[in-house]
Amino acid sequence: MAVEAQQQGILLTELEKRIFDRLLGAVDRYCPGTQLRVAGGWVRDKLLGEASNDIDIALDNNRTGQDFCRQVNKYLEWIGEEQKTVGVSKWKGRYLIQSE
């Protein structure tokens, strides 16, 4: 089944498209040169054609998740959308950024 999903490509929901558009917009405006990589269970689930509501984003350029979230909020403000609350917690040696 995973091979079939790969051949067909990953289908994004409207919400996922909107999320990725906002993230890439923030990169273009405030973080040029930064590459975002989607990782984790979301990729697996999408390749299997399953729904997922947890998207893990890896950053390069030594940029922290907290700093990037600030830039996303600046971008949301710039395009006239509501900013999101961002929380940072440490779990098993990893920092988790949660947005509401």
C-alpha positions as CSV (number, residue, x, y, z in Angstrom):
1,M,0.0,0.0,0.0
2,A,2.9,2.4,0.8
3,V,4.3,2.0,-2.7
4,E,0.9,2.8,-4.2
5,A,0.7,6.0,-2.1
6,Q,4.2,7.0,-3.2
7,Q,3.3,6.6,-6.8
8,Q,0.1,8.7,-6.4
9,G,1.8,11.4,-4.3
10,I,0.8,12.8,-1.0
11,L,-2.7,14.3,-0.9
12,L,-2.9,17.3,1.4
13,T,-6.1,18.4,3.2
14,E,-7.1,22.1,2.8
15,L,-5.9,22.7,6.4
16,E,-2.5,21.1,5.6
17,K,-2.1,23.2,2.4
18,R,-2.9,26.3,4.5
19,I,-0.4,25.4,7.2
20,F,2.4,24.7,4.6
21,D,1.6,27.9,2.7
22,R,1.9,29.9,6.0
23,L,5.2,28.2,6.9
24,L,6.7,28.7,3.5
25,G,5.5,32.3,3.5
26,A,7.2,33.0,6.8
27,V,10.5,31.4,5.4
28,D,10.3,33.6,2.2
29,R,9.6,36.8,4.2
30,Y,11.7,36.4,7.4
31,C,14.0,33.4,7.1
32,P,15.4,33.3,3.6
33,G,17.7,30.3,3.0
34,T,16.1,28.2,5.8
35,Q,14.9,24.8,4.7
36,L,11.9,23.1,6.3
37,R,11.7,19.3,6.3
38,V,8.6,17.5,7.2
39,A,9.4,14.4,9.3
40,G,8.0,11.8,11.7
41,G,4.7,10.0,11.7
42,W,2.9,12.5,9.5
43,V,5.0,11.5,6.5
44,R,4.4,7.8,7.2
45,D,0.7,8.3,7.7
46,K,0.3,10.3,4.5
47,L,2.3,7.7,2.5
48,L,-0.1,5.1,3.8
49,G,-3.1,7.2,2.9
50,E,-4.1,7.7,6.5
51,A,-5.1,10.9,8.3
52,S,-2.7,12.6,10.7
53,N,-2.9,15.7,12.8
54,D,0.7,16.0,14.1
55,I,3.2,17.6,11.7
56,D,6.9,17.6,12.7
57,I,9.1,20.2,11.1
58,A,12.9,20.0,11.1
59,L,14.8,23.3,10.6
60,D,18.3,23.9,9.4
61,N,20.6,27.0,9.8
62,N,20.8,26.4,13.6
63,R,17.4,28.1,13.9
64,T,15.4,27.1,17.0
65,G,11.8,26.1,16.8
66,Q,10.9,28.9,19.2
67,D,12.5,31.5,17.0
68,F,10.9,30.1,13.9
69,C,7.5,30.2,15.6
70,R,8.1,33.9,16.4
71,Q,8.8,34.5,12.7
72,V,5.6,32.6,11.7
73,N,3.6,34.8,14.0
74,K,5.2,37.9,12.5
75,Y,4.1,36.6,9.1
76,L,0.6,35.8,10.3
77,E,0.3,39.4,11.6
78,W,1.7,40.8,8.3
79,I,-0.9,38.9,6.2
80,G,-3.7,39.9,8.7
81,E,-4.3,36.6,10.3
82,E,-4.6,35.8,14.0
83,Q,-1.3,35.0,15.7
84,K,-1.0,31.6,17.6
85,T,0.1,30.9,21.1
86,V,3.4,29.0,21.2
87,G,4.6,26.9,24.0
88,V,7.9,25.1,24.4
89,S,8.5,22.1,26.5
90,K,11.3,19.6,26.9
91,W,10.6,15.9,26.6
92,K,13.2,13.1,26.5
93,G,15.9,15.6,25.7
94,R,14.0,17.2,22.8
95,Y,12.2,20.5,22.6
96,L,8.6,20.4,21.5
97,I,6.9,23.4,20.1
98,Q,3.1,23.4,20.5
99,S,0.8,25.8,18.9
100,E,-2.9,26.4,19.7
